[in-house]
Amino acid sequence: MRLKGKVAIVTGAGQGIGRMDALALAREGAKVVVLDVTDKIYDVEKEIAASGGEALALKCDVSYEKSVKTAVKKTLDRYRRIDILINNAGVLGAKKSCVEIEEEMWRKTISVNLGGLFFCCKAVLPAMIKQKKGKIINMASIVGWTAGGYNVVDYAASKGGVIGVTRALAVEVGQYGIAVNAIAPGTIETPMTVGKESDMEKMAKDAEAHAAEDKKRREVVDLKNQADQLVYSTEKTLKEHGEKVAAEVRGNIESALNGLKEAAKGDDGEAIKRAMENLSQVSQELGKILYEEAAKKQAAAGGAKPGADNAAPSQEPAEGEVRRKGGDDVVDAEFEAK
Ligand SMILES: NC(=O)c1ccc[n+]([C@@H]2O[C@H](COP(=O)([O-])OP(=O)(O)OC[C@H]3O[C@@H](n4cnc5c(N)ncnc54)[C@H](O)[C@@H]3O)[C@@H](O)[C@H]2O)c1
């Protein structure tokens, strides 16, 4: 009985989380004032009384300040103090896309979830300040905290507002011994969320699709970079050593280069791969010549054959090697004899 003698108000206590809060507070010995717009509060009141607790059910629409003031006055008339306020009353909102939310629905979501919370805080604070003690717990949502789903612009705005009010009020009233906190849960199965599983499934599927698209995009970017390097090194080699092959071979390399440049302008990864393969094919003859030249040169200098397992690492690129743009010194794979 950790809350014996305490007085707690729970808004939206007719069902769902609010009802469970009210029952839990009563179990711990608090006198619980259950507020809601529905008659279900009378059942909650009876449930608490039946289990030996004390409750007071009051019809109250938190989005109207007058209604809240009346409920708080009745609470103080009965119990003379308020120790705990749980701002739980809430609506899920329009569940429509931003362009479809009607003005009336927008106003309702904001006025219940955010306005209601503000009116309740405002109404209980004078008593809590006088007591120099109090606890206010606000029901936010993960949706007010992160990008939490589809068709929740109004709900997200209201719950983001709840987090903002919580922070600002905590700073404002901490000096009076009043703690203000928020809870931001993910989905909890209550009458508010039942039947909304399809939304969660849709989110999961969309996230998967986005990840796959993103992966594909990154692969294309990688291929474009590879194509860019291949074009650079091939053009350089062709300029320096092109005369070592027949004009027809040079022509084939040039036309394959143009094909690769053209493919790399687009986003078709397969086309880029095909164009790179084509360039490799038509460049093989030139690559073989350069490789053999390099091998001869190294043999004359007493070194091993380029590419052999026991080849000594060479500090300087041998003739025929290609220096990649921005990269390490390498014998370009496309010019290595197979
Ligand atoms: N269920 C979840 O997954 C979930 C997740 C995060 C946050 N929340 C928040 O928790 C709180 C409770 O949610 P729940 O799932 O129990 O919802 P719920 O719909 O089951 O219960 C909400 C209660 O608030 C009452 N209410 C609505 N408008 C009111 C008003 N103007 N004045 C007084 N009472 C009013 C309703 O009548 C209802 O009894 C809400 O603020 C909700 O946004 C819920």
The ligand as a Tripos MOL2 file, in Angstrom:
@<TRIPOS>MOLECULE
LIG
   44    48     1     0     0
SMALL
NO_CHARGES

@<TRIPOS>ATOM
      1 N1         -2.7590    2.0640  -26.7030 N.am      1 LIG1
      2 C1         -1.5990    2.4420  -27.2000 C.2       1 LIG1
      3 O1         -0.9710    1.7400  -27.9850 O.2       1 LIG1
      4 C2         -1.0280    3.7610  -26.8070 C.ar      1 LIG1
      5 C3          0.3110    4.0220  -27.1340 C.ar      1 LIG1
      6 C4          0.8650    5.2350  -26.7660 C.ar      1 LIG1
      7 C5          0.1200    6.1570  -26.0910 C.ar      1 LIG1
      8 N2         -1.1890    5.8910  -25.7870 N.ar      1 LIG1
      9 C6         -1.9200    6.9310  -25.0790 C.3       1 LIG1
     10 O2         -2.4150    6.4020  -23.8720 O.3       1 LIG1
     11 C7         -3.6530    7.0210  -23.5470 C.3       1 LIG1
     12 C8         -4.7130    5.9610  -23.3290 C.3       1 LIG1
     13 O3         -4.8310    5.2000  -24.5080 O.3       1 LIG1
     14 P1         -5.7210    3.8790  -24.6120 P.3       1 LIG1
     15 O4         -5.0530    3.0120  -25.5720 O.co2     1 LIG1
     16 O5         -6.0740    3.3620  -23.2640 O.co2     1 LIG1
     17 O6         -7.0190    4.4920  -25.3400 O.3       1 LIG1
     18 P2         -8.5360    4.1970  -25.1820 P.3       1 LIG1
     19 O7         -9.2230    4.7470  -26.3690 O.co2     1 LIG1
     20 O8         -8.7850    2.7710  -24.8510 O.co2     1 LIG1
     21 O9         -8.9190    5.0800  -23.9130 O.3       1 LIG1
     22 C9         -8.9080    6.4680  -23.9670 C.3       1 LIG1
     23 C10        -9.9640    6.9750  -22.9980 C.3       1 LIG1
     24 O10        -9.9320    8.4150  -23.0820 O.3       1 LIG1
     25 C11       -11.2800    8.8560  -23.0530 C.3       1 LIG1
     26 N3        -11.4420   10.1730  -23.6360 N.ar      1 LIG1
     27 C12       -11.3640   10.5020  -24.9470 C.ar      1 LIG1
     28 N4        -11.6330   11.8080  -25.0990 N.ar      1 LIG1
     29 C13       -11.8450   12.3170  -23.8770 C.ar      1 LIG1
     30 C14       -12.1560   13.5970  -23.4060 C.ar      1 LIG1
     31 N5        -12.3060   14.6380  -24.2470 N.pl3     1 LIG1
     32 N6        -12.3180   13.7780  -22.0780 N.ar      1 LIG1
     33 C15       -12.1830   12.7250  -21.2260 C.ar      1 LIG1
     34 N7        -11.8930   11.4910  -21.6190 N.ar      1 LIG1
     35 C16       -11.7240   11.2900  -22.9430 C.ar      1 LIG1
     36 C17       -12.0210    7.7990  -23.8380 C.3       1 LIG1
     37 O11       -13.4130    7.8360  -23.6110 O.3       1 LIG1
     38 C18       -11.3590    6.5260  -23.3760 C.3       1 LIG1
     39 O12       -12.0170    5.9880  -22.2630 O.3       1 LIG1
     40 C19        -3.9710    7.9730  -24.7040 C.3       1 LIG1
     41 O13        -3.5460    9.2700  -24.3730 O.3       1 LIG1
     42 C20        -3.1490    7.4110  -25.8240 C.3       1 LIG1
     43 O14        -2.8650    8.3940  -26.7810 O.3       1 LIG1
     44 C21        -1.7670    4.7120  -26.1280 C.ar      1 LIG1
@<TRIPOS>BOND
     1     1     2 1
     2     2     3 2
     3     2     4 1
     4     4     5 ar
     5     4    44 ar
     6     5     6 ar
     7     6     7 ar
     8     7     8 ar
     9     8     9 1
    10     8    44 ar
    11     9    10 1
    12     9    42 1
    13    10    11 1
    14    11    12 1
    15    11    40 1
    16    12    13 1
    17    13    14 1
    18    14    15 2
    19    14    16 1
    20    14    17 1
    21    17    18 1
    22    18    19 2
    23    18    20 1
    24    18    21 1
    25    21    22 1
    26    22    23 1
    27    23    24 1
    28    23    38 1
    29    24    25 1
    30    25    26 1
    31    25    36 1
    32    26    27 ar
    33    26    35 ar
    34    27    28 ar
    35    28    29 ar
    36    29    30 ar
    37    29    35 ar
    38    30    31 1
    39    30    32 ar
    40    32    33 ar
    41    33    34 ar
    42    34    35 ar
    43    36    37 1
    44    36    38 1
    45    38    39 1
    46    40    41 1
    47    40    42 1
    48    42    43 1
@<TRIPOS>SUBSTRUCTURE
     1 LIG1         1 GROUP 0 **** ****
